[in-house]
Amino acid sequence: MPSIAEKRATYRRMHDSGCFIIPNPWDIGTARYLQGLGFKALASTSAGYAFALGLPDGAVSREVMLAHFRELVAVTDVPINADFEGGYADPPEGVAESVRLCIETGVAGLSIEDSTMDPAIPLYDFDLALARVRAARAMVDKAGGDVVFTARSEGFIRGRPDLDETIRRLKAFADAGADCLYAPGIKTPEQIAAVVKAVAPKPVNFLMAATTTDLTLDGLAKLGVRRISLGGTLARAAWTAFARSAREMINEGKFTSLAGGLTNPELNAFFREDMKKR
């Protein structure tokens, strides 16, 4: 298995050119399966992991989330990017301490967002949001500087879909030292191109969701996107199949939705082979 330093170096190189997909597992099985398919890096999903624990997104404690990161790092050979939400703190010094703990799990990258999780005031004030990014950057540097730091502006998924404000924040975050910029919820080619242009030459992460499935890897690459993540989308796809089957059984007494799924022998064969590689 590659060392932590090797994984981090690999992940940083992946951001130098081209465009890659970084899917989001939520447990050991999904992480190993995605790695087995050939994905070169993986990212955690706060939503997917929360749902697996029977919790809403944002309700997983910092301690439990850090243990989840350590688990993903330990069972994979590829770099892991941590969806670290808002850093489990409001003040910059609290964010810095959380970033320190996150880096110690062995992740190759982490993201910090500007969402407050308060619907009444969904985004941190600009100056505070910027101070939080600077604090995170300083801690990454203090820890060696090899972890890829992504700064996120959440307006488009928190009820504040203002492209000009999103770009203002992302440009400031880029100037403050973020390695990668991310505005989850932008959808159109025009929005994507505007964000890419605004923070160039820094790389941009794009969130692929159910509302943007008409976009492709090649198309996003042409727009200048460097990294494509899926957030909780894969987890929701799994939940959709599960819920559809369960509802059909309870409401109609039928089982037709179970047809066409992966078989036990297929999954057993995959994980038997996977075990040999560990």
N, C-alpha and C positions, 0 to 999 in steps of 0.2 A: 504494500500500500504506500502511495506517495506520502511524504511528510507534510505537515501543516504548511511549512514554508514553501514547499513545491506546489501545493495546491493554490496557495495565494499568488505565487508567481504566475502560474498557469492562468488563473482567473484574470489577473491584471492584463496579461497579454491578449486575452480574448476581447478586451475592450479597445484594442489598438486599431482594428480595422474589421471590415465585414459586418455581418449581422447574424446573430445567433438566437436560438430559442432556449430559454431557461425555464422549464416547467416546474410546477410546485407540488411536491409530494406532501403528505400530511402524517405519514408514519413510516416505519421501517420497510414494510412490504412495498408501498408505492415508491419509496425512494430507490429500493433495489431494482424494482421493475423498470423504472425510468432510466436508471443507469444501465441496466441490461439492454435496453433498446438502443443505447448509444449516445444519449445526451451527454454533453461534455461538462455541464454544470447544472446544479439544481438550486432552487430557492424554496425556503419555507413559506408557509402561508398561515398567517395568524387566524384567518377565518376557518380554513380547512381543519386546522388543529383544534380550534375551539369547538367546532361542531362535533369532532370525533370524541371530545370530552363531555359532550352534552351541554356546552356553554355557548352564549352568543359571542360574536367577534368582539374582542376588546376586554373580555372577562377573565382571560388566563393571567395568572399572577406572573410577575417577573421571574420568580424562582422556578416555577414550573416551565415557563417558556425557555429559560436558559438551559434547563435539563433536556428539553426537547432538542435544542440546537446541538448540545453535546452528543445526544444520541444519533442525530442525523450525520454529524461529522464522523462519528466512530464507525458507522456501518457503510460508509461510502468511500469510494476512491476518487471522487470528483469534487471540485470546489462546491461549498455550500454558501449561499447568500442568505442572510437572516432578515426576515421581515420583522423589524424590531419596533414597529408601530411608532409611538411618540417618544420612545426612550424611557417610558415609565416614570416620567418626572416632568414638572412644569419648568422650574428654573434651569438655566444652563448648567450649573454645577451638578445638578441631579442627573441631567442627560449625560454629562461627561462620565459620571460614576457608572451609570448603566452601560455606556459604551465600553468602558474598561472591562466590565464583567462579561459583556458579549464577546469581546475579542478573545478573552481567556477560554471560551468554549472551543476555539479552533476554527471558527467560520472564516471564509475567505473574503466575505463582504457583508455589509449591513446597511440598512436604510433607516433613516429617521424622517418622520413626517411632521408637517406643521398643523395637523389637526388637533383640536383640543378635546374632542369627543363630547363637546357640549353643543347640542343643537342650536341653542340661543346665540352662542358665539363660536361658530365652528372652526375658525382658524385663529391661531395665535396672532397677536398684533405683529405687524411687519418687523419692527425692531427686535422684539423678543424672539420671533421665529429665526431671524438672522443670527442673533446671539446664541441661540441653541445650536445652530449649524456650526458656528465658529467653535463652540465648546466641544462639539463632537469631533470636528476636524483636529483640534488641538490634542484630544485624547488619542485619536488614531495615530497621530504623529509621535506622541509620547510613547506609544506601544510599539513603534517601529515603522509605521507608515506603510506597511505592505497590505493592509486590508483595504479593499475597494469601498469607499464611502459614497453612498447614494443619498441625495437629499430630495425629498418629495414635497410637492405642493398639492394639497388635496381638494382645492376649491371645486373642481368639477364633479367630485363624488360626495361633497358635503354641502350641496345646495348653494354654492357660490361659483357658478360657471362663468367666470370673468377671465377671458383669455389674456387681456392686457395685464391684469393683476397677477395672473399665474406666471406670465413671462417675466414681469418685474421681479417676482420672488425668485424664480429659477435663475435669472441672471445674477441676482445678488448672492444666491447660494453658490453658484459657480465661481464667482469672484472670491467668495469666502473659503474656497478650497474643496468643494464637493467634487468627487471624481466623476460622478455620473448624475444626471438629472432625470426626474421622473414626475410626470403630471398624470396620474391615473384618471381616466374618464374622458380625456380628449378622444375624439372619434374620427373627425374628417381629415382627409389628406391635407387640407389647407391649415387646420390647427396643428397637425403633426409637423408639417414643413416649417411653420412659423416658430414652433418651439425648438426644433433642430437648429434653425438658422440663428435664433436668439442666443443660444448657449454654445455655439460652435467655437472652438473645436472639441469641446467636452462631449462625451457620448450621451445618448438619450435612451432611456428605457421606455418601452411602450407596453401598456397593459392590454392584452388581448382578452376580450370579454364576449359574451353572447351577442352584444350589440355591434360588434366590430368584426364578425367572422367573414365578411366579404373581403377583408384585407388579407394579404398573403405575405409570406416571408420575403419573396422577391419584391413585391410592391412596397413593403415597408423599408426594405434595404435601399430602394431607389429614392425614397423620401429622406434617407439619411439616418434612419433608426439603427442603433447599434445592438440593442438587446430587446428581446420580446419575452415578457413574463406573462403568466396567466393568473396570478393571485389565487383567489379561491375558486376560479372557474372550473378546474378539473374536479375539485372536491364537490362542487355543486352538480356537476354532470353525474358523478357517482350517486349523490343523494337523489337526483332526479330519477334515475333508474330504480333505485331502492324504493322511493316514495310511490312511484307509478305502480310498481308491482304490489306493494303493500296495500295501496288504496283499491286496486282492482280486486284483490282478494277479499278485503273487508266489505267493500261496497257492492261487488257483483258476484262474488263467489267463483271467480274465474282466475286462470293462471296463464293466460296467453302471453303476457308481457315477459314471462320467464324464458321464452324461446329465443334462440340465437345468441345466448350468452356464452362466455368462456366456460369451458368444461373443467371439471376437477382434474382429469389427466393432463390437460394443457397447462394449468397452473402448477400442478405438482411437478411436471417435467421442467418447467422454467425454474422453479425454486430449487429443485434437485441440482440442476446444472449451476445455478447461482451459488449454492452452498459450496461447491467444489472450488469456486474462485476466491472464497473468503480466507 
